Amino acid sequence: MTRRSPASAIVLSALVLVLVLVAGCRPAPEAPPELPDPPSIVAEMPAARTVADEGHPGDWVPLEGLSPAARAFCVGPDAAPGQGSGPAPGVLIVHGTWGLNRDVRLLARTLANRGVVACAPDLYDGIFAGSRLGAAELVESVSAERAGRTIAAARAALQADPRVGGKPVVLLVLGHGARWAVPAVAADASGLARIVFDNPPVALFHERAPALKPPVLILAGEHSSAYDAARRAALDEAFRAAGVTLTWDVIPAAGTDLLDPRAIGFSREAYDVTLGKVAALVRSAG
């Protein structure tokens, strides 16, 4: 075993002492800067009517009587109130699983270009689903009670619009938005002239059909497996027994979710056909 000489031991001890002294003289590390809270993914609810998308028609409208606060996207024809031949027809749009995204706002604007005042409540409070998994989680996060009050407040805001003038409006329900719209209408169908469903889940209607008093139209794609002859016959019987008028409009060469550009098998041609039918129906009801 090799032994250190006394001189080397003294040198080593001196080096250790120097290192200890240097370390002791170094300033303490600064605390990391306090980071601001990350921005919320939930939209700030407007206190007053504000432009929704800069450079495009349509506003965010605060909905009255709700806590927490809620908003709706509303857009109407270019003509100012009183410039037309009378009140414009109104349509209340309940979005589907993706939320009140740009596709739904574009749908509302397109209907407005055809002479309709459109209003869509934001049931996700500003969140837009980016994936099917995220959409499924968002759907489960919305309570039927909260959705029902938000839909009712949006309907009241739409009917209070001077361009609508208090007239009954059409309710347009996109896809799985039916899970919120059906209980809402079952609780309160006042102010609704008609309900239009775009490929809703069939199971919702067997229990709720007796409570849907306004006439119902179901838009279904020709190739949608959810609406085969047997299922349609069963729904016809359920509505007939409830004394509720049910009609069907089957769109040729179409699959599911006719008005959802993100749907699997989406067809632009079917979208345009469906949109034309909805606009014509809303105008006739108004």
C-alpha positions as CSV (number, residue, x, y, z in Angstrom):
1,M,0.0,0.0,0.0
2,T,1.4,3.4,-1.0
3,R,1.6,6.0,1.8
4,R,1.4,9.7,1.2
5,S,4.3,11.9,2.4
6,P,3.6,14.5,5.1
7,A,4.2,17.3,2.4
8,S,1.6,15.9,0.0
9,A,-0.9,15.5,2.8
10,I,-0.5,19.1,3.8
11,V,-1.0,20.3,0.2
12,L,-4.1,18.1,-0.2
13,S,-5.5,19.5,3.1
14,A,-4.8,23.1,1.9
15,L,-6.7,22.5,-1.4
16,V,-9.7,21.1,0.4
17,L,-9.7,24.1,2.7
18,V,-9.6,26.5,-0.3
19,L,-12.4,24.7,-2.0
20,V,-14.6,24.9,1.1
21,L,-13.9,28.6,1.5
22,V,-14.6,29.3,-2.2
23,A,-17.9,27.4,-2.0
24,G,-18.9,29.3,1.1
25,C,-18.3,32.7,-0.5
26,R,-20.4,31.9,-3.6
27,P,-23.8,33.7,-3.5
28,A,-26.8,31.5,-2.9
29,P,-28.6,30.6,-6.1
30,E,-31.4,32.9,-6.9
31,A,-34.9,31.5,-6.5
32,P,-36.5,30.7,-9.9
33,P,-38.8,33.5,-11.1
34,E,-42.4,33.1,-10.2
35,L,-44.2,32.1,-13.4
36,P,-47.6,33.6,-14.1
37,D,-50.7,31.4,-14.1
38,P,-51.2,29.7,-17.5
39,P,-54.0,31.2,-19.5
40,S,-57.3,29.4,-18.9
41,I,-58.6,27.3,-21.7
42,V,-62.1,28.4,-20.8
43,A,-63.1,31.5,-22.7
44,E,-63.7,34.7,-20.8
45,M,-67.4,35.3,-20.8
46,P,-68.3,38.6,-22.4
47,A,-70.0,41.3,-20.3
48,A,-71.5,42.8,-23.4
49,R,-72.0,41.9,-27.0
50,T,-68.6,41.5,-28.7
51,V,-67.3,40.5,-32.1
52,A,-66.6,36.8,-32.2
53,D,-64.2,36.5,-35.2
54,E,-62.5,39.6,-36.4
55,G,-63.4,40.4,-40.0
56,H,-66.4,38.0,-40.0
57,P,-70.0,38.6,-39.1
58,G,-71.3,37.3,-35.8
59,D,-71.0,38.2,-32.1
60,W,-70.6,36.6,-28.7
61,V,-73.7,37.4,-26.7
62,P,-73.8,37.1,-22.9
63,L,-76.7,35.0,-21.8
64,E,-78.8,36.4,-19.0
65,G,-79.6,34.7,-15.7
66,L,-76.9,32.1,-15.6
67,S,-74.2,31.5,-13.0
68,P,-71.5,30.7,-13.9
69,A,-71.9,33.0,-16.9
70,A,-72.4,31.6,-20.4
71,R,-72.4,32.9,-24.0
72,A,-73.9,32.2,-27.4
73,F,-72.7,33.0,-30.9
74,C,-75.4,35.0,-32.8
75,V,-75.5,36.2,-36.4
76,G,-78.2,37.5,-38.7
77,P,-78.9,38.9,-42.1
78,D,-77.1,42.1,-43.1
79,A,-80.3,44.1,-43.2
80,A,-80.9,46.1,-40.1
81,P,-84.1,45.5,-38.1
82,G,-87.1,47.1,-39.8
83,Q,-85.6,47.2,-43.3
84,G,-87.1,43.9,-44.4
85,S,-90.7,42.9,-45.0
86,G,-91.1,41.7,-41.4
87,P,-89.3,39.8,-38.6
88,A,-86.7,37.3,-39.8
89,P,-87.0,33.6,-39.0
90,G,-84.8,32.3,-36.2
91,V,-82.9,29.1,-35.7
92,L,-81.3,27.9,-32.4
93,I,-78.3,25.6,-33.1
94,V,-77.2,23.1,-30.5
95,H,-73.6,22.0,-31.3
96,G,-72.4,18.5,-31.2
97,T,-69.4,16.8,-29.6
98,W,-66.7,19.1,-31.1
99,G,-68.1,22.2,-29.4
100,L,-69.0,25.6,-30.8
101,N,-66.1,25.5,-33.2
102,R,-65.5,27.4,-36.5
103,D,-67.5,24.8,-38.4
104,V,-70.6,25.5,-36.4
105,R,-70.1,29.3,-36.6
106,L,-69.7,29.0,-40.3
107,L,-73.0,27.0,-40.5
108,A,-74.7,29.8,-38.6
109,R,-73.2,32.5,-40.9
110,T,-74.3,30.5,-44.0
111,L,-77.8,30.4,-42.7
112,A,-77.7,34.1,-41.9
113,N,-76.7,34.7,-45.6
114,R,-80.0,33.0,-46.4
115,G,-82.1,35.4,-44.4
116,V,-82.1,33.6,-41.0
117,V,-81.1,34.8,-37.6
118,A,-79.0,32.0,-36.0
119,C,-77.9,31.7,-32.4
120,A,-75.8,28.8,-30.9
121,P,-75.2,28.5,-27.2
122,D,-71.7,27.6,-26.1
123,L,-72.1,24.5,-23.9
124,Y,-68.4,24.0,-23.5
125,D,-67.6,27.5,-22.4
126,G,-65.1,28.2,-25.1
127,I,-63.4,24.8,-25.3
128,F,-63.1,23.1,-28.7
129,A,-62.4,19.4,-28.8
130,G,-59.3,18.5,-30.9
131,S,-59.7,14.7,-30.9
132,R,-62.5,12.2,-30.6
133,L,-61.2,11.1,-27.2
134,G,-61.2,14.8,-26.0
135,A,-64.7,15.2,-27.4
136,A,-65.9,12.2,-25.5
137,E,-64.5,13.7,-22.2
138,L,-66.1,17.1,-22.9
139,V,-69.5,15.5,-23.6
140,E,-69.4,13.8,-20.2
141,S,-68.4,17.1,-18.4
142,V,-71.6,18.9,-19.3
143,S,-74.5,18.4,-17.0
144,A,-77.9,18.1,-18.4
145,E,-79.2,20.7,-16.0
146,R,-76.5,23.3,-17.0
147,A,-77.0,22.5,-20.7
148,G,-80.8,22.9,-20.4
149,R,-80.6,26.3,-18.7
150,T,-78.0,27.5,-21.3
151,I,-80.2,26.4,-24.2
152,A,-83.2,28.0,-22.7
153,A,-81.3,31.3,-22.1
154,A,-80.0,31.2,-25.7
155,R,-83.6,30.7,-27.0
156,A,-84.8,33.7,-25.0
157,A,-81.9,35.8,-26.4
158,L,-82.7,34.7,-30.0
159,Q,-86.4,35.5,-29.6
160,A,-85.6,38.9,-28.0
161,D,-83.5,39.8,-31.0
162,P,-85.3,42.7,-32.8
163,R,-84.8,40.9,-36.1
164,V,-86.8,37.9,-34.8
165,G,-89.4,39.9,-32.9
166,G,-90.5,37.3,-30.4
167,K,-91.6,34.7,-33.0
168,P,-91.2,31.0,-32.4
169,V,-87.9,29.6,-33.7
170,V,-86.7,26.3,-35.1
171,L,-84.3,24.2,-33.0
172,L,-81.5,22.6,-35.1
173,V,-79.6,19.9,-33.2
174,L,-76.3,18.6,-34.5
175,G,-75.4,14.9,-33.9
176,H,-74.8,14.1,-30.2
177,G,-76.0,17.5,-29.2
178,A,-79.3,15.7,-28.9
179,R,-78.2,14.3,-25.5
180,W,-78.5,17.9,-24.2
181,A,-81.3,19.2,-26.4
182,V,-83.8,16.4,-25.8
183,P,-84.0,16.8,-22.0
184,A,-84.0,20.6,-22.4
185,V,-87.0,20.4,-24.8
186,A,-88.7,17.8,-22.6
187,A,-88.5,20.3,-19.7
188,D,-89.5,23.4,-21.7
189,A,-90.5,23.5,-25.3
190,S,-91.9,27.0,-25.3
191,G,-91.0,29.2,-28.1
192,L,-90.1,26.3,-30.5
193,A,-91.9,25.9,-33.8
194,R,-90.1,22.8,-34.8
195,I,-87.1,20.6,-33.9
196,V,-84.7,19.3,-36.6
197,F,-82.1,16.6,-35.7
198,D,-79.1,15.9,-37.8
199,N,-78.4,12.1,-37.2
200,P,-79.2,12.0,-33.5
201,P,-78.5,8.9,-31.3
202,V,-81.5,6.7,-31.7
203,A,-81.6,5.5,-28.1
204,L,-82.5,9.0,-26.8
205,F,-85.9,9.0,-28.3
206,H,-87.5,5.8,-27.0
207,E,-87.8,7.3,-23.4
208,R,-88.1,11.0,-24.3
209,A,-90.5,10.9,-27.4
210,P,-93.6,11.6,-25.3
211,A,-92.2,14.9,-24.0
212,L,-91.2,16.3,-27.4
213,K,-94.3,18.3,-28.2
214,P,-93.2,20.4,-31.3
215,P,-93.1,18.5,-34.6
216,V,-89.8,16.7,-35.1
217,L,-87.8,16.2,-38.4
218,I,-84.9,13.8,-38.4
219,L,-82.3,14.3,-41.2
220,A,-80.6,11.0,-41.9
221,G,-77.9,9.9,-44.4
222,E,-78.9,7.2,-46.8
223,H,-76.0,5.1,-45.7
224,S,-76.3,5.6,-42.0
225,S,-76.5,2.2,-40.3
226,A,-78.2,3.8,-37.3
227,Y,-81.4,4.3,-39.2
228,D,-82.2,1.1,-40.9
229,A,-85.8,0.2,-41.7
230,A,-86.4,-1.6,-38.4
231,R,-85.1,1.3,-36.2
232,R,-87.1,3.9,-38.2
233,A,-90.3,1.9,-37.8
234,A,-89.7,1.6,-34.1
235,L,-89.2,5.4,-33.8
236,D,-92.3,6.0,-35.9
237,E,-94.3,3.9,-33.6
238,A,-92.9,5.6,-30.4
239,F,-93.7,9.1,-31.7
240,R,-97.1,8.0,-33.0
241,A,-98.0,6.6,-29.6
242,A,-96.8,9.9,-28.0
243,G,-98.9,12.0,-30.3
244,V,-95.9,13.8,-31.7
245,T,-95.4,14.4,-35.4
246,L,-92.3,12.8,-36.7
247,T,-91.1,13.1,-40.3
248,W,-87.9,11.9,-42.0
249,D,-85.7,13.4,-44.7
250,V,-83.2,10.9,-46.0
251,I,-80.3,12.6,-47.8
252,P,-79.0,10.5,-50.8
253,A,-75.4,9.2,-50.9
254,A,-74.7,10.5,-47.4
255,G,-73.5,8.9,-44.1
256,T,-73.7,10.3,-40.6
257,D,-73.5,13.8,-39.3
258,L,-74.6,15.6,-42.4
259,L,-73.6,19.1,-41.2
260,D,-70.3,18.1,-39.5
261,P,-67.3,18.5,-41.8
262,R,-65.2,16.4,-39.4
263,A,-67.4,13.4,-39.6
264,I,-66.2,10.2,-41.1
265,G,-67.4,9.9,-44.6
266,F,-68.4,13.6,-44.8
267,S,-69.8,14.6,-48.1
268,R,-69.7,18.3,-49.2
269,E,-72.5,17.6,-51.7
270,A,-74.7,16.2,-48.9
271,Y,-73.8,19.1,-46.7
272,D,-75.0,21.6,-49.3
273,V,-78.2,19.7,-49.9
274,T,-78.9,19.4,-46.2
275,L,-78.2,23.1,-45.6
276,G,-80.6,24.1,-48.3
277,K,-83.3,22.0,-46.8
278,V,-82.7,23.4,-43.3
279,A,-82.7,27.0,-44.5
280,A,-86.0,26.5,-46.4
281,L,-87.6,24.8,-43.4
282,V,-86.6,27.6,-41.1
283,R,-87.9,30.3,-43.4
284,S,-91.2,28.4,-43.9
285,A,-91.6,28.0,-40.1
286,G,-90.9,31.7,-39.6
